[in-house]
Amino acid sequence: MKIHEKVYFKNSEGHQLVGVVDRDDDKTTQGLVFIFGNFNSYKYSTRQEDLAALFTSLGFATFRFDYQGRGESEGDISYATFTSGLDDTS
């Protein structure tokens, strides 16, 4: 069974970030792959969706998310920096 589940979490600044976990319970045996797009990326970009589909077909679950101020995540993109993007990943 293919699963696409939204995940909500907060970064160190308290902004709610939104991600998705994709997995196929009939195939997922290899572990989890984190897909980090560039800081202007979006979790539903073509590239990120293609990577998720590829890894899922190979038996991995995947996780991807929107950095603060992008997509469904909270925050103001005009205050985003390289450092804040790295902070979102930890």
CORKA-V232631 format. One record per pair of residues at least 4 apart in sequence whose C-alpha atoms are under 6 Angstrom apart, sorted by the first residue. I is the first residue (numbers start at 1). GAP is how many residues later the second one is. D is the distance in whole Angstrom. If there is no record, write none. Layout:
i=I gap=GAP d=D
i=I gap=GAP d=D
This chain:
i=1 gap=23 d=5
i=1 gap=24 d=5
i=1 gap=25 d=6
i=2 gap=21 d=6
i=2 gap=22 d=4
i=3 gap=19 d=6
i=3 gap=20 d=5
i=3 gap=21 d=6
i=4 gap=17 d=6
i=4 gap=18 d=5
i=5 gap=15 d=5
i=5 gap=16 d=5
i=6 gap=13 d=6
i=6 gap=14 d=4
i=7 gap=11 d=6
i=7 gap=12 d=5
i=7 gap=13 d=6
i=8 gap=9 d=6
i=8 gap=10 d=5
i=9 gap=7 d=6
i=9 gap=8 d=5
i=10 gap=4 d=5
i=10 gap=5 d=5
i=10 gap=6 d=4
i=10 gap=7 d=6
i=11 gap=4 d=6
i=11 gap=77 d=5
i=15 gap=59 d=5
i=16 gap=57 d=6
i=16 gap=58 d=5
i=17 gap=56 d=4
i=18 gap=47 d=6
i=18 gap=48 d=6
i=18 gap=54 d=6
i=18 gap=55 d=5
i=19 gap=45 d=5
i=19 gap=46 d=4
i=20 gap=43 d=6
i=20 gap=44 d=6
i=21 gap=41 d=6
i=21 gap=42 d=5
i=22 gap=39 d=6
i=22 gap=40 d=5
i=23 gap=33 d=6
i=23 gap=38 d=4
i=24 gap=4 d=6
i=27 gap=32 d=5
i=28 gap=31 d=4
i=28 gap=32 d=5
i=29 gap=30 d=5
i=30 gap=29 d=6
i=30 gap=30 d=5
i=31 gap=29 d=5
i=32 gap=28 d=6
i=32 gap=29 d=5
i=32 gap=30 d=5
i=33 gap=29 d=5
i=34 gap=28 d=6
i=34 gap=29 d=5
i=35 gap=29 d=5
i=37 gap=4 d=5
i=42 gap=24 d=5
i=42 gap=29 d=6
i=43 gap=21 d=6
i=43 gap=22 d=5
i=43 gap=23 d=5
i=44 gap=5 d=6
i=52 gap=4 d=6
i=52 gap=10 d=6
i=55 gap=5 d=5
i=56 gap=4 d=5
i=56 gap=5 d=6
i=66 gap=4 d=6
i=66 gap=5 d=6
i=66 gap=7 d=6
i=68 gap=5 d=5
i=68 gap=6 d=6
i=68 gap=7 d=5
i=69 gap=4 d=6
i=69 gap=5 d=5
i=69 gap=6 d=4
i=69 gap=7 d=5
i=69 gap=8 d=4
i=80 gap=4 d=6
